[in-house]
Structure formats: C-alpha cells, structure tokens
Amino acid sequence: MKFRSKLSLVAATLLVAGVAQAADKTFVNCVSRSPTGFSPALVMDGISYNASSQQVYNRLVEFKRGSTDIEPALAESWTISDDGLTYTFNLRKGVKFHTTKEYTPSREFNADDVVFSFQRQLDPNHPYHSVSKATYPYFNAMKFPKLLKSVEKVDDHTVKITLNKQDSTFLASLGMDFISIYSAEYADKLLKEGKPETLDTTPIGTGPFVFSGYQLDQRIRFLAHPDYWNGKADIDRLIFDIVPDATARYAKLQAGACDMMDFPNAADLEKMKNDPKINLLSQEGLNIAYIAFNTEKAPFDNVKVRQALNYAVDKNAIIDAVYRGAGVAAKNPLPPTIWGYNNEITGYEYNPEKAKALLKEAGFENGFETDIWVQPVVRASNPNPRRMAELVQADWEKVGVKSKLVTYEWGDYIKRTKAGELTAGTYGWSGDNGDPDNFLSPLFGSDNVGNSNYARFKNPELDALLSKAISLSDKGERTKIYEQAQVILKEQAPWINVAHSVNFAPTSKRVQDYKQSPFGYSYFYGTKVVD
C-alpha cells in the first residue's frame, strides 16, 4: 500500500465531508514521545511546548521565525518608563480565540486574558493558582514571582506591568512559552462548571492552530485557526504522530507517511543527506548536554571529586560515538553560539592520572561507588543519553569509581531530581530567549534549587554576579560579568559540561519554507506543503 500519492493516507482518513481532496493540506510530524502536558505554564520541555504553545497559543511578544529577535504579537507596541520598571503594552485588537465543539468565545482577546495568565502564576490566592497541582516551573526559574510587582489592566487594550527591579532580559522573557496567554473567559466557564483542570488538558488559545484531539501515546490533532489574526496557516491539518523509535520515524518519513521527524539517529544522518526523498535541515543548537552532580550529597559535595570526574571523561569519544560528529565538546555551560561565552577558559582535558591524583587528595584513593541517572528520553541536546552514560561509566571505572546506571519514567525522573534524590545524572538544556541569563540563572542560581538547578549548586558570589548582570542594559558590561560567572563554574565544577549538539530537521520534499528554531522548537505557522 502506498502511504501517499497526491495525498497521504493519514490525511485522507481525516477529511471532512464536502472538502475536496485536492484542497486539503495535511502536515504529519513524527515525534519521539507524548507531551507531558498541553499547558505551557505547567511544563518545562520542548515536546510539550511544540504540542501547545508553539501551535495553540500566542504571547505578548514572540521570536521571529528562525531568529532570537523579538517582534510584536498580541502586543502591537509597548513603552518602557525612564527608570526601566514600568512596561505599558498596547494590545492588538480583533484577535479571536479558538472556537471548538465544546467552547464558543463571546468576546475577542483583551487585557483580562493577559492579567489572568500572569496572575494565575503570580498570585497564590488566585482561584486557578493551585489547579492541576501546578508548580509553574519556568515562571519560578525566571524569578518572576520576585521580579513582578504588579500586572494591571488599564483598559481593554492596555496592560501595565511594573517590576520590582530593572531586568534587561524581561522583554525577551515575555516571548517564552511559559507566559503564553490563556482565555480568561474559558477559565471562568470551566471554574463555574466545576472542571477547571480542563483548561490545562483541552487548550484554547489565539494561535495559528486549534487543538482538536489527543489519543494517548498515538497522535495529536490540530486544525488551522480560520480567523487567525496574522492570516490563516497554509497547513489545514497538523498531526503529531507519536513514534518512539527513531528507525521507525525514518521509515515513515521515507514512505511518505510523515512530512517531518524529530531526533533522527546519529547513525542515519549520512544516509539522510543522500536520500532523494528527504531534505536534511541542520542548525547549531543553543543547548548543552551535561552530567549534573548533586553538590549537597557526599562525595559530590567535595569540589575535588567533581573536578576529578571532569578530568576522567573523554568527551571526544562521546562526540564520536553519541553525536557521530554532529556536536562539539563543551567547556562551558553556555553554548559558543550565544553572546557572553567565555572562550578564554580552558576546559577539563581528558586526564585520568590527574583525576586519580585529585581523588586521592579528596580521600578517595581507592575510589567509591555511586549511581549515574540516565534520562529516559532523547532531547535536542542529547541523541542517546544511555550511550553517553555508558561511556561515562566506563571512564569513571578507569579511575576507580564504580557506578550503576539507573533510570525512571521521565516525569518521575524530573520529580525525583527536584526532590534532591539525584546522585549524578544526564540532563540537557536548550535556551529559550537568546540571553546568557536564561542558562545561568535557571541552572545555577540558588533560588532555583528544587526547581531547575538540578545540581543544587549554591554560590553567593555567582548569585551576586547574575543579579548584577540583569540589572544592566550595557551588553559589554553584562558580557564581562558572564565571563566571570563561567570562571566560577569551571572551578566549582557542579557539572560535567559534555556537548553542544547540532539540531536536525529531516523533512519530506513536499515541505517548503520550514524554518528551524534556534531554541530547538517546532513551529509550523508559515510552513507550506505542496503535492
């Protein structure tokens, strides 16, 4: 059976009565796993953002396609007070929320929706604050509870946000997925019906695609929003086909059952480059794959142990075996593609003898036993976490450190990590706003211990530097501070900085004008398909 002639089999089965086949444009995206949720305020992973905020929602400002530059979105324009503390946003008029079988909006987008979306996360007494057992991980990681003084409606099309202190990253942060704008009217309706959690499981937004259904671990469906404020998408139907095995995703792409796939096997990249049915897009990732040490737990509370295990790892072997050359060894937590990167730092070279000497100085001449946690999912920063962990395990054993590989289901893995159960483990991070602070504060700030600071690293000197940096507007001054911060992190070694990956997007030949996101997300508005 052919998967696609003029139209894919998947698209054909989804046609509604009266719609001609030739007019239907269906895009099938083969993804590696199910999202953890459909509410961008509640999640902190790219696949969940791809299935929610990137398609269903908008934000006040957004990033230009394929860029880290912001542009107006739900806010047409804004002004900033002279003291840098008050931002006044002029909201776009005529923006329509999605209409579905279950919900028909009675009004257009206005300031009430903005205030609701902020206050839900900000105000512990808000009626929606505790709905869905919400913890707002990214809102907290960005220190918004301390940063935001007030979010006020001036009139239906004007919102004033006042900060407690200057923050040079604030506008860029408003383009991030966690601060997507929800419908206050939809939320009120659900609250009155006694089912507020539906806000987070059946999303309603203003974005280019309307959520139309989810079959657990099978597929997610979206339809083009016919009244989208920026013009209807070229794609009529968007389907996320959940295919955990990368080889199976590639086979579907080759057969025409998928138009794009995520996270290809590194071993398949050379074949894809020469495959006449496929366009292999690539872009240097704004990411880092790392091994985090729990700096609160012995023996990883000893800086010499952490330094020793940095020297024990052969990163070049990992680049060859895990990334197949589609990545670079990391010496800093910041990727070299972001401003503020300190290229003067000398990374930890592979030096087992130095590792042994440091372990001896730390009182572990005969080594010790530990666990290495292995993230159970492939992410943009790491194409094969288990293989990476196996190589690290073998390297550590050469210096006397014996380790056992352990893993958990993804949600449990993160929950246990945040609770401080971690010993050492594999993790990854992709930047979300193009600013160095978006790496350093969430990942190393003391305020984020128990949230996104998985190493539970606390350093008052680093905290002071990061706080000072975001209060400054001069990029040169901020760069100097971030360079200092990276020196501290090199010396304290809360992580092993392993690699920065190249992000790949294999697409079928029928896909036109798809632009890769520097943040590693999949955004399909503006993409076209031709048969």
Salt bridges, closest charged atoms under 4 A:
ASP24 OD1 - ARG237 NH1 2.33
ASP45 OD2 - ARG33 NH2 2.81
GLU62 OE2 - ARG59 NH2 3.73
GLU76 OE2 - ARG92 NH1 3.69
GLU108 OE2 - LYS96 NZ 3.28
ASP112 OD1 - LYS153 NZ 3.12
ASP113 OD1 - ARG107 NH2 2.83
GLU152 OE2 - LYS160 NZ 3.99
ASP156 OD1 - LYS153 NZ 2.98
GLU193 OE2 - LYS189 NZ 2.81
GLU193 OE1 - LYS195 NZ 3.51
ASP200 OD1 - ARG120 NH1 2.90
ASP234 OD1 - LYS25 NZ 2.98
ASP236 OD1 - LYS232 NZ 2.76
ASP241 OD2 - LYS252 NZ 2.61
ASP259 OD1 - ARG4 NH2 3.15
ASP259 OD1 - ARG510 NH1 2.95
ASP262 OD1 - ARG249 NE 3.37
ASP268 OD1 - LYS271 NZ 3.22
GLU270 OE1 - LYS273 NZ 3.74
GLU296 OE1 - ARG456 NE 2.75
GLU353 OE2 - LYS356 NZ 3.62
GLU361 OE1 - LYS304 NZ 3.02
GLU390 OE1 - ARG387 NH1 3.44
ASP395 OD1 - LYS398 NZ 3.64
ASP412 OD2 - ARG416 NE 2.87
GLU421 OE1 - ARG416 NH1 2.90
ASP435 OD1 - ARG478 NH2 2.87
ASP447 OD2 - LYS146 NZ 3.30
ASP513 OD2 - ARG65 NH2 2.91
ASP513 OD1 - LYS515 NZ 3.85
ASP531 OD1 - ARG510 NE 2.98
